Amino acid sequence: MEKKARILLIMVVVLSLACGTASAKPRGACCVNGKCDKTYAEDTCQGVGKWVPKNCNRNTCPPLGACCTDGVCEAKTRADCAGGKWNSGQCKPNSCPVPPKGSCCMGSDCIEMTNTECKNRQGVFTPKGKCTPNPCSGSCCFGIDCLLSTMDTCKNRQGSYTPGGKCSPNPCKSPQLGSCCLGMDCLVLTNVECKRRQGVWTSGGQCSPNPCQNSKGSCCLKNECIILTAAQCNNRHGNFTAGGQCTPNPCQASAAGACCLPGVSINESCVKTTTADCANRHGVWTSSSQCTPNPCLARGSCCLGIDCLMLTASECGNRQGVYTLGGQCEPNPCTTG
């Protein structure tokens, strides 16, 4: 009997311990809105907050702050604010800065919105852009042809786009043309193209009949300056400058001009000096007053006896020829007559 009672007592103790272990709650806390709540178990915390295996104290739950995404505020912890900007402020009132707006082009339509809103609509955003006038539709220049186009279409076709532009009147017309005298030869060019070739340009001028064959310029015969044609100057073995003037005298020994030196690098080929110094250095004096743009890089007529070659001033000097800035070899200016 005593043995049975002892066995029964042991069974009661074991059952008591088992029941106590099953009913014991695991240690931890449920973080709800940044605050620690001990009333939830781990299973009931799911969907309400975030369970942490710690006892409740001041540092158990990470604090909530303002998670800002394009001006929209959500109360989140710093760790949960992925893709946004977090600050320790509140969402009531909204502590998120208002994002700047700009123009958003969706095809030819324009709406002013934020960058994120524009990206969500697959538009093209311009910071601080306005929709008046409409920047999403305008004129697109392909050479001298004008088409009304969207900005994207114009750029894809490598055109020149003008927001809000119109095609009437045509904004793509070529600039003013005129006659450009390069020595005795005439080309119809723009003023910019003519200056690039160091020619003499006449607005609206034509090349038929040729106005350049009898065009004159300054011809330096040592220190003496005479207004002659290119052919007349070459016949006298002078240095001709198309359109040049003799007042003030560009040929005097004291007059400074651009001198093209032979046998040096292109960048060092032009120096501003007097005719006498240029001759002592075996250079070709052009009577151009400046070295920018470099007149020594431009090709002109180089008379080697009665033969004419198109060379730079330095190349002509290397061959001991007579150089004419802007001169041409057709017709041949080196033949006497």
BELHU-V600848 format. One record per run of one state. SS is the DSSP state (A for helix, B for strand, O for the rest). FROM is the first residue (numbers start at 1). TO is the last residue. Records with the same first field share a line. If there is no record, write none. Layout:
BEGIN
SS: FROM-TO, FROM-TO
END
This chain:
BEGIN
O: 1-1, 24-28, 33-34, 38-41, 47-48, 53-64, 70-71, 77-84, 88-100, 107-108, 121-123, 128-136, 143-144, 157-159, 164-176, 183-184, 197-199, 204-215, 222-223, 236-238, 243-255, 261-265, 269-269, 281-283, 286-298, 305-306, 319-321, 326-337
A: 2-23, 42-45, 115-120, 151-156, 191-196, 230-235, 266-268, 275-280, 313-318
B: 29-32, 35-37, 46-46, 49-52, 65-69, 72-76, 85-87, 101-106, 109-114, 124-127, 137-142, 145-150, 160-163, 177-182, 185-190, 200-203, 216-221, 224-229, 239-242, 256-260, 270-274, 284-285, 299-304, 307-312, 322-325
END
